[in-house]
Amino acid sequence: MARGNQREKARAKNLAAQQEAAKRHKNQMTGSQFQRAKEDTAAIMREKQRLADERKAAAAAAAGKK
């Protein structure tokens, strides 16, 4: 029975760690803030894709001239 207390302490420690992890990963944004963040990220990705497409087109045009 010496391990009974050790198990209870381990369970309590694990429960506290799980609650802390859940608290850290919880989304802290409101719905409108989350939507704005998604739109901002999407705009950045569209701009990156546009620049990549331009680079590919320029490389293809340069390869076609040779």
ABEGO torsion letter per residue (X at the ends): XAAAAAAAAAAAAAAAAAAAAAAAABBABBAAAAAAAAAAAAAAAAAAAAAAAAAAAAAAAAAAAX
